[in-house]
Amino acid sequence: MLFRDRTDKTLFDGLAISQETMQCEEYMGKYPVIFISLKDVDGLRFEDASVGIMGKKPSF
């Protein structure tokens, strides 16, 4: 599921956005989407959490 070349419109079934048919037809599947999950990132400070995000401490 890294790259998808199609749009699954059933994902929005039952949601208010699915009623906006003009907007859905105009925008859905036209722009790339980047999904980033931070659920496994741990740390009380940004410096600590950045190791889980970037794999190294920030240099600033």
C-alpha positions in Angstrom: 0.0 0.0 0.0 3.0 2.3 -0.5 1.8 3.7 -3.8 -1.8 3.6 -5.1 -2.7 4.6 -8.6 -6.5 4.5 -7.9 -9.0 6.2 -5.6 -11.2 4.2 -3.3 -14.3 6.4 -3.1 -16.0 3.9 -0.8 -13.7 5.2 2.0 -15.9 8.2 2.3 -19.3 6.5 2.2 -21.6 7.8 4.9 -19.5 10.9 5.5 -20.7 14.5 4.7 -18.0 14.9 2.1 -19.5 12.2 0.0 -22.5 14.4 -0.5 -20.3 17.1 -2.1 -20.2 15.3 -5.4 -18.8 18.3 -7.4 -15.9 18.7 -5.0 -15.2 15.0 -4.9 -15.2 14.7 -8.7 -13.0 17.8 -9.0 -10.3 17.0 -6.4 -10.4 13.3 -5.4 -7.5 11.4 -6.8 -5.9 14.5 -8.4 -3.3 15.3 -5.8 -0.7 13.1 -4.0 -1.3 12.3 -0.4 1.5 11.6 2.1 0.6 9.6 5.2 2.9 9.8 8.2 2.1 7.9 11.4 3.7 9.0 14.6 2.1 6.3 16.8 5.4 4.5 17.5 7.4 7.7 18.2 8.3 8.1 21.8 9.8 11.0 23.7 8.8 13.8 26.1 10.9 16.4 24.3 11.2 17.1 20.6 14.9 16.2 20.7 14.1 12.7 22.0 11.1 12.2 19.6 13.1 13.3 16.6 15.3 10.2 17.0 12.2 8.1 16.3 11.2 10.3 13.4 14.4 10.9 11.6 16.7 8.3 13.2 19.1 11.0 14.6 19.1 14.0 16.9 18.4 17.4 15.3 21.4 19.5 14.6 20.0 22.9 15.5 
